[in-house]
Amino acid sequence: MKFSLPTTRTGRVLASATLAGLVLTGAAISANAESVPPARHLTPNPEWSTPPVVPLTLRPGTRGEAVSQLQERLALLGSPIKTTGVFDSATVTAVKYFQKAHGLDADGVIGPKTRASLEGAPGTAVRGDRTALAQQIMNRHGITPRNTHPDPVGGPHLDSSALSNIRDTADGMSALTSSYGDARGKRVEMDERMLRGVLQLNANHGFSINITEFVGGDHSETSWHYKGVAFDTSVINGVKVDPRGKGRNLAERLESACYFLGATQVLGPGYPEHDGHVHCAWNPKG
């Protein structure tokens, strides 16, 4: 279904409908009308028995200002999507991941429930360089970097814990890998996309998480942890990640949120050696 702004019979676009029906900033149409000087108010057409209808649903293929506003809102919530004004395949994918992350039916359509969820998300702008992002994580209630390793095969080595990694980054240094495993005590700069994603999960998507590993721990030789683009979490909203029940449901929602935020490697329950945690990573090549 094509979408266009409602017009008068002379073809002029109505001033009161410039938001095209997707009000993602919280401003009501009536509020917009009141902001226009009285002399410029449009005189109602007596031939209209009802106001022009503004679509409440946006579907794949829709074009126009409403889609641009949708894309801008998705980008504010962390999606790497671009504003094109076209409800294209990239927009459908982003909407589906958002819906899954927020416990909605993933149909790729902006209906009343998805609209309400988009409007209800805080819309907190997450900005800053690597150091500033790490400082925000340190001060963010709901993000808890652990000071121990879940599987200290080669000993605790607390200098490479998730907490130490984020502290070092907040102090402007690189993060330290563990003295055991394949990386063996290397310094790694943590990726800004990953740090921004961690913040977005909490600030705009409502997940409280612990971080069990950033660059520390024992991983495979080619692990993206050692490239500074990955994090692991084993507790989501106070619930342990588990292959069954609520722990599985929350894990799957978090996985979808990570994909929404641009992660390209997401592993969790059902994947070998990941039944007890979710792993999210961003492509090291950007």
Salt bridges, closest charged atoms under 4 A:
GLU47 OE1 - ARG9 NH1 3.58
ASP168 OD2 - ARG187 NH1 3.19
GLU189 OE1 - ARG130 NH2 3.62
ASP191 OD1 - ARG193 NE 2.86
GLU192 OE1 - ARG196 NH2 3.78
GLU213 OE2 - HIS149 ND1 2.76
ASP232 OD1 - HIS225 NE2 3.15
ASP232 OD2 - HIS277 NE2 3.77
ASP232 OD1 - HIS279 ND1 3.04
ASP242 OD2 - ARG244 NH2 3.60
GLU252 OE2 - ARG248 NE 2.98
